[in-house]
Amino acid sequence: MAVDYTVIVVYLAGMLAMGWWGMRRARSKSEFLVAGRRLGPAMYSGTMAAIVLGGASTIGGVGLGYQYGLSGAWMVFTIGLGLLALSVFFSARIARLKVYTVSEMLDLRYGGGRAGVISGVVMWAYTLMLAVTSTIAYATIFDVLLDMNRTLAIVLGGSIVVAYSTLGGMWSITLTDMVQFVVKTIGVLLLLLPIAVVKAGGFGAMRDELPTSYFDPLGIGGETIFTYVLIYTFGMLIGQDIWQRVFTARSDRTAKWGGTVAGSYCLAYALAGAVIGTAAKVLYPDLSSADDAFATIVKDELPIGVRGLVLAAALAAVMSTSSGALIACATVANNDIWARLRGTAAGAGSGDEVRDNRRFILVMGIAVIGTAVAIDNVVEALTVAYNLLVGGLLVPILGGLLWKRGTVHGALASVVVGGGSVIGLMATYGILANEPVYYGLSASLVAYVAVSLATPPADAAVLAAWRERLAGHAPELTEQQLRTATTSS
């Protein structure tokens, strides 16, 4: 085990070192929050794949494979489909907006108003819970590695992410994500996948040992697949954590094709996780929890050294999603909520902006760690986050991008009705039920269309400025210009 410990310690020390290096590059708000909007195709693809493939995709994906077989790939597969849809159809337009948050996009499209404020609160809740669920996963990994107490494991893993994210912002996160992408690729795809299949006796032996349903591509159930599409595919289209990575792209072409490569990688990763889980079912048919499959096969089947690298891959998966959600949470909290409450720009100058955003990452990081220690049910927390995101924000965001007749009043009604319906229906049907997101999304759509048609169209000057931004003809607004424009609308 000493070799495994050494691999993990070197990896964690490397993450902190990159955070320190990133701090030297983050001299302005743009550098700190979106890496100066100058990532090339290779780095953009790697970091985008890293952020969407977190602990749920790795540990949870293997668990679904253990429970359902190859059809367990559908959860991660729908994440990949969402990233592909975002990259092909929307990423170029999003990158040209030159904003920092989804709420700023809503302000530009609808001409300001309370829709942006409320959407900021919803997005903040989503990114907070996403960061919390990622942080909880440290307990599983450190339990396998060190038999560590749950609270200590969460504090240790969370503190490292908070440290390097606070130091260098998006530059540190980008550099660490690239390393994490490489580590995940080697650890999961190139090592754990073939070793698991060989240990299980090969695909022929797996077919002989398991029911035929384990090899049915739709075995998990049509309703479950539809729910995954609704939550994860659509969630990829509108999440602040994903958009903030789109904002880092050097050009429209980088955002489109780099994201397409990342989405395709996600599809392969989805299948790999399901196959590993299926192999684990052959080797350990009576595990008490499907989510233990990843930890068990790593702990019992991998040789020394390889085990440490694969555990580092699991850590990489968790850290990439956790850091991406953390900086998204802090960005929304500072720029969309705190600055609006103060009625001022988020910082007087570039140095102040970096300092203020760094402070918000630290504060939000402490909040994330504290919440992660207090919450036990990861699935429920993640479900609440995605239900609020899709039910409350999908319609006004996509409506703003696709339908010129949408109005600020329609957007506000959509957020309030959709978000309120989701919350009420979760209380009625239960957090894990499918009805809240089904009915909440429908109510949001009806409210958006009805209220938009019943109210005057958006101001012609607002739409003209919006079209200029989408075309990439307008320069990036400063925080003060954006705040002045939205408050005067």
C-alpha positions in Angstrom: 0.0 0.0 0.0 3.0 2.4 0.5 3.2 2.7 -3.3 -0.5 3.5 -3.6 -0.2 6.1 -0.9 2.8 7.7 -2.7 0.9 8.0 -5.9 -2.0 9.7 -4.2 0.2 12.1 -2.2 2.2 13.1 -5.3 -1.1 13.6 -7.2 -2.6 15.8 -4.4 0.6 17.8 -4.1 0.6 18.4 -7.8 -2.9 19.8 -7.6 -1.8 22.4 -5.0 1.3 23.3 -7.0 -0.8 24.0 -10.1 -3.1 26.2 -8.0 -0.1 28.2 -7.0 1.1 28.5 -10.6 -2.3 29.5 -11.7 -2.4 32.3 -9.2 0.4 34.0 -11.1 -1.6 34.1 -14.3 -5.0 35.2 -12.8 -4.4 39.0 -12.9 -7.8 40.2 -14.1 -11.4 39.2 -13.7 -11.5 37.6 -17.1 -8.3 35.5 -16.4 -9.6 34.5 -13.0 -13.2 33.5 -14.0 -12.9 32.3 -17.6 -9.1 31.8 -18.2 -8.9 34.9 -20.3 -11.2 33.4 -22.9 -8.2 31.9 -24.7 -8.2 28.1 -24.3 -7.3 26.2 -27.5 -9.0 23.0 -28.8 -6.9 20.4 -26.9 -7.1 22.1 -23.5 -10.8 23.1 -24.0 -11.8 19.5 -24.9 -9.9 18.0 -21.9 -11.2 20.4 -19.4 -14.8 20.1 -20.6 -14.7 16.3 -20.5 -13.2 16.5 -17.0 -15.9 18.7 -15.5 -18.9 16.7 -16.8 -17.4 13.4 -15.8 -17.3 13.5 -12.0 -17.8 11.2 -9.1 -21.4 10.4 -10.1 -20.3 9.5 -13.6 -17.4 7.3 -12.4 -18.4 5.7 -9.2 -22.2 6.0 -9.9 -21.7 4.9 -13.5 -20.0 1.7 -12.4 -22.7 1.2 -9.8 -25.5 1.4 -12.4 -23.5 -1.1 -14.5 -23.4 -3.4 -11.5 -27.2 -3.0 -11.0 -28.5 -3.0 -14.6 -25.6 -4.2 -16.9 -24.8 -2.4 -20.1 -27.9 -0.3 -20.0 -26.5 1.3 -16.8 -24.5 3.5 -19.3 -27.5 5.6 -20.1 -27.0 8.1 -17.3 -23.5 9.1 -18.4 -24.5 8.6 -22.1 -27.2 11.3 -21.8 -24.6 13.6 -20.3 -22.5 13.1 -23.4 -25.6 13.7 -25.6 -26.3 16.9 -23.8 -22.7 18.1 -24.3 -22.8 17.2 -28.0 -26.1 19.1 -28.4 -24.7 22.2 -26.6 -21.5 22.1 -28.6 -23.1 21.7 -32.0 -26.2 23.9 -31.7 -25.5 26.6 -29.0 -21.8 26.9 -27.9 -20.8 29.3 -30.7 -23.5 31.7 -29.8 -22.9 31.4 -26.1 -19.2 32.0 -26.5 -19.8 35.2 -28.5 -21.9 36.8 -25.8 -18.8 37.5 -23.7 -20.5 37.3 -20.4 -19.6 35.5 -17.2 -23.0 34.0 -16.0 -26.2 32.6 -17.4 -28.1 35.4 -15.6 -26.1 38.0 -17.4 -27.2 36.4 -20.7 -30.9 36.6 -19.5 -30.3 40.3 -18.7 -29.0 41.0 -22.2 -31.7 39.0 -23.9 -34.7 40.3 -22.0 -33.5 43.8 -21.0 -32.9 43.3 -17.3 -35.6 43.0 -14.6 -36.1 40.5 -11.8 -35.9 37.4 -14.1 -32.1 37.7 -13.9 -32.0 38.0 -10.1 -34.3 35.1 -9.5 -32.5 32.9 -12.1 -29.3 33.8 -10.3 -30.7 32.4 -7.0 -31.9 29.2 -8.7 -28.5 28.8 -10.4 -26.6 29.4 -7.2 -28.7 26.7 -5.4 -28.0 24.3 -8.3 -24.2 24.9 -8.4 -24.0 24.7 -4.6 -25.7 21.3 -4.4 -23.7 20.0 -7.3 -20.5 21.0 -5.5 -21.8 19.4 -2.3 -22.6 16.1 -4.0 -19.2 16.0 -5.6 -17.5 16.7 -2.3 -19.4 13.9 -0.5 -17.7 11.4 -2.8 -14.4 12.0 -1.2 -15.6 9.9 1.7 -15.9 6.8 -0.5 -12.4 7.2 -2.0 -10.5 7.9 1.2 -12.4 5.1 3.0 -11.0 2.6 0.4 -7.5 4.2 0.6 -7.0 5.0 4.2 -10.1 3.7 6.0 -10.6 7.4 6.9 -13.5 8.9 8.9 -16.2 10.3 6.6 -16.1 13.8 8.0 -12.3 14.0 7.9 -12.3 12.6 4.3 -14.7 15.3 3.1 -12.8 18.1 4.9 -9.4 16.9 3.5 -10.6 16.4 -0.1 -12.7 19.6 -0.1 -10.0 21.7 1.4 -7.5 20.8 -1.4 -10.1 21.8 -4.1 -10.9 25.0 -2.3 -7.2 25.8 -1.9 -6.2 25.5 -5.6 -9.5 27.1 -6.8 -9.1 30.1 -4.5 -5.5 30.6 -5.5 -5.8 30.7 -9.3 -9.4 30.6 -10.2 -10.2 29.2 -13.6 -6.5 29.0 -14.7 -5.7 26.7 -11.8 -8.9 24.7 -12.4 -8.1 24.4 -16.1 -4.5 23.1 -15.4 -5.7 20.7 -12.8 -8.5 19.5 -15.0 -6.2 18.7 -17.8 -4.1 16.5 -15.5 -7.3 15.0 -14.1 -8.5 14.2 -17.6 -5.3 12.3 -18.4 -5.3 10.5 -15.1 -9.0 9.5 -15.6 -8.3 8.2 -19.1 -5.3 6.1 -18.0 -6.8 4.9 -14.8 -10.4 4.1 -15.9 -10.3 3.4 -19.6 -6.8 2.0 -20.1 -6.3 0.1 -16.8 -9.4 -0.6 -14.8 -11.6 -1.5 -17.8 -9.4 -4.3 -19.4 -8.4 -5.6 -16.0 -12.0 -5.9 -14.8 -13.1 -7.7 -17.9 -10.1 -10.1 -17.7 -10.7 -10.8 -14.0 -14.4 -11.6 -14.8 -13.3 -14.2 -17.4 -14.0 -12.2 -20.5 -17.2 -11.1 -22.2 -18.2 -14.8 -22.9 -18.0 -15.7 -19.2 -19.9 -12.6 -18.3 -22.7 -13.5 -20.6 -22.8 -17.0 -19.1 -22.9 -15.8 -15.5 -25.5 -13.0 -15.8 -29.1 -12.8 -16.9 -29.7 -11.7 -20.5 -31.2 -8.4 -19.2 -27.7 -7.3 -18.3 -26.9 -7.1 -22.0 -30.1 -5.5 -23.1 -29.4 -1.9 -24.1 -32.8 -0.8 -22.9 -32.8 -3.0 -19.8 -32.8 0.0 -17.4 -36.3 0.9 -18.6 -37.7 3.5 -21.1 -39.1 5.8 -18.4 -35.7 6.0 -16.7 -33.9 6.7 -19.9 -36.5 9.5 -20.7 -35.9 11.0 -17.3 -32.2 10.9 -17.7 -32.6 12.8 -21.0 -34.9 15.3 -19.5 -32.6 16.0 -16.5 -29.0 15.4 -17.7 -29.2 16.1 -21.4 -31.2 19.3 -20.9 -29.2 20.1 -17.8 -26.0 20.2 -19.8 -27.5 22.9 -22.1 -28.1 25.4 -19.3 -25.8 24.8 -16.3 -23.6 27.7 -15.1 -20.7 25.2 -14.6 -20.9 24.1 -18.2 -21.4 27.6 -19.7 -18.5 29.0 -17.7 -16.3 26.5 -19.5 -17.8 27.5 -22.9 -16.8 31.1 -22.0 -13.1 30.0 -21.8 -13.0 29.0 -25.5 -10.6 30.9 -27.7 -13.1 31.0 -30.7 -16.5 29.8 -31.9 -14.7 26.9 -33.7 -12.9 25.8 -30.5 -16.2 25.8 -28.6 -18.0 23.8 -31.2 -15.5 21.2 -32.2 -13.7 21.0 -28.9 -17.0 20.4 -27.2 -17.9 17.8 -29.8 -14.7 15.8 -29.0 -15.5 16.0 -25.3 -19.0 14.8 -25.8 -17.9 11.9 -27.8 -15.4 11.0 -25.1 -18.2 11.0 -22.6 -20.1 8.4 -24.7 -17.0 6.1 -24.5 -16.6 6.7 -20.8 -20.3 5.8 -20.2 -19.9 2.4 -21.9 -16.6 1.7 -20.0 -18.3 2.4 -16.6 -21.2 0.1 -17.4 -18.8 -2.7 -18.5 -16.7 -2.4 -15.4 -19.9 -2.6 -13.2 -21.1 -5.6 -15.2 -17.7 -7.3 -14.5 -18.0 -6.4 -10.8 -21.4 -8.2 -10.7 -19.7 -11.4 -11.9 -16.9 -11.1 -9.4 -19.0 -9.9 -6.4 -22.7 -10.8 -7.0 -23.8 -10.0 -3.4 -22.6 -6.5 -2.6 -24.9 -4.7 -0.2 -24.9 -1.5 -2.3 -24.3 -1.1 -6.0 -22.3 2.0 -5.3 -19.7 -0.1 -3.6 -18.8 -1.9 -6.8 -16.1 0.6 -7.9 -14.3 0.6 -4.5 -14.5 -3.1 -4.1 -13.1 -4.1 -7.5 -10.3 -1.5 -7.2 -9.4 -2.6 -3.7 -9.5 -6.4 -4.3 -8.5 -6.9 -7.9 -5.9 -4.3 -8.9 -2.1 -4.8 -8.2 -0.2 -2.3 -6.0 0.7 0.9 -7.8 -2.1 0.4 -10.4 -4.6 0.6 -7.5 -3.1 3.9 -6.5 -3.4 5.3 -10.0 -7.0 4.2 -10.4 -7.9 5.7 -7.0 -6.1 8.9 -8.2 -8.4 8.7 -11.3 -11.4 8.5 -9.0 -10.1 11.5 -7.1 -9.6 13.3 -10.4 -13.2 12.7 -11.4 -14.5 14.1 -8.2 -12.1 17.1 -8.0 -12.8 18.2 -11.6 -16.5 18.4 -11.1 -16.2 19.8 -7.6 -13.9 22.6 -8.6 -16.0 23.5 -11.6 -19.2 23.6 -9.6 -17.4 25.6 -6.8 -16.1 28.4 -9.1 -19.6 28.5 -10.8 -21.3 28.8 -7.4 -18.9 31.6 -6.3 -19.2 33.5 -9.7 -23.0 33.4 -9.5 -23.0 34.4 -5.8 -20.7 37.4 -6.4 -21.8 38.6 -9.8 -25.5 37.8 -9.8 -26.6 38.0 -6.2 -24.2 40.0 -4.0 -23.4 42.7 -6.6 -27.2 43.2 -7.3 -28.0 43.4 -3.6 -25.3 46.1 -3.2 -26.5 47.8 -6.4 -22.9 48.2 -7.5 -20.4 46.5 -9.8 -18.6 43.5 -8.3 -15.3 45.3 -7.7 -13.9 48.7 -8.5 -10.9 47.5 -10.6 -9.3 44.4 -12.0 -7.3 43.8 -8.8 -10.4 44.3 -6.6 -12.4 42.0 -8.9 -9.9 39.2 -8.5 -9.7 39.6 -4.8 -13.5 39.7 -4.4 -14.0 36.6 -6.5 -11.2 34.8 -4.7 -12.9 35.6 -1.4 -16.3 34.3 -2.7 -14.7 31.0 -3.7 -13.2 30.6 -0.2 -16.5 31.4 1.5 -18.6 29.2 -0.9 -16.0 26.4 -0.5 -16.3 26.5 3.3 -20.1 26.4 2.9 -19.9 23.4 0.5 -17.7 21.4 2.9 -20.0 22.1 5.8 -23.1 21.2 3.9 -21.4 18.0 2.6 -20.6 16.9 6.1 -24.2 17.5 7.2 -25.9 15.7 4.2 -26.1 11.9 3.9 -28.2 11.3 0.8 -26.2 12.2 -2.3 -28.8 11.1 -4.8 -31.6 13.2 -3.3 -29.3 16.3 -3.2 -28.3 15.9 -6.8 -32.0 15.3 -7.8 -33.1 18.5 -6.1 -30.3 20.4 -7.9 -31.2 19.2 -11.4 -35.0 19.4 -10.9 -34.7 23.1 -9.9 -32.3 23.8 -12.8 -34.3 22.1 -15.5 -37.8 22.9 -14.2 -37.0 26.6 -13.5 -34.4 27.7 -16.0 -34.5 25.5 -19.2 -37.5 27.2 -20.8 -36.5 30.9 -20.3 -32.9 30.2 -21.4 -33.6 28.2 -24.5 -36.6 30.4 -25.2 -34.3 33.4 -25.1 -31.9 31.8 -27.6 -34.6 30.5 -30.0 -37.8 32.6 -29.8 -37.6 36.3 -30.4 -41.1 36.9 -29.1 -40.2 35.8 -25.5 -40.4 38.7 -23.0 -38.9 39.5 -19.6 -42.4 39.0 -18.0 -42.7 35.6 -19.7 -39.2 34.7 -18.5 -40.0 35.7 -14.9 -43.2 33.8 -14.9 -41.5 30.7 -16.3 -38.8 30.7 -13.6 -41.3 31.3 -10.7 -44.0 28.9 -11.9 -41.5 26.2 -13.0 -39.3 26.4 -9.9 -42.3 26.7 -7.6 -44.1 23.7 -9.2 -41.0 21.6 -8.9 -40.6 22.4 -5.2 -44.3 21.7 -4.5 -44.4 18.5 -6.5 -41.3 17.2 -4.8 -43.0 17.7 -1.5 -46.1 15.9 -2.8 -44.6 13.0 -4.8 -41.2 12.7 -3.1 -37.8 14.0 -4.1 -36.9 11.0 -6.3 -40.2 10.8 -8.2 -40.3 11.7 -11.9 -43.5 13.8 -11.8 -41.9 17.0 -10.3 -39.6 17.6 -13.3 -42.2 16.4 -15.9 -45.0 18.6 -14.6 -42.8 21.5 -13.5 -41.1 21.8 -16.9 -44.6 21.7 -18.6 -45.9 24.4 -16.3 -42.8 26.5 -17.0 -43.3 26.2 -20.8 -47.0 27.1 -20.6 -46.3 30.2 -18.4 -43.5 31.4 -20.6 -45.5 31.2 -23.8 -48.7 32.5 -22.4 -47.3 35.5 -20.5 -44.9 36.4 -23.4 -47.8 36.5 -25.8 -49.9 38.5 -23.4 -47.3 41.2 -22.8 -45.7 43.7 -25.2 -42.7 42.3 -27.2 -39.2 43.1 -26.0 -37.9 46.6 -26.8 -36.5 46.8 -30.3 -33.3 48.4 -29.0 -32.8 45.5 -26.6 -33.3 42.9 -29.4 -31.0 44.8 -31.7 -28.2 44.9 -29.1 -28.9 41.2 -28.4 -28.4 40.3 -32.1 -25.2 42.3 -32.2 -23.9 40.3 -29.2 -24.9 37.0 -30.8 -23.1 37.9 -34.0 -20.0 38.7 -32.0 -19.9 42.3 -33.2 -20.3 44.0 -29.8 -17.3 44.2 -27.4 -17.3 42.6 -24.0 -19.2 44.7 -21.5 -17.5 45.6 -18.2 -19.4 44.7 -15.0 -20.3 48.4 -14.5 -21.7 48.7 -18.1 -23.7 45.5 -17.7 -25.2 46.6 -14.4 -26.0 50.1 -15.7 -27.7 48.6 -18.8 -29.9 46.2 -16.8 -30.9 48.6 -14.1 -31.9 51.3 -16.6 -34.0 48.9 -18.7 
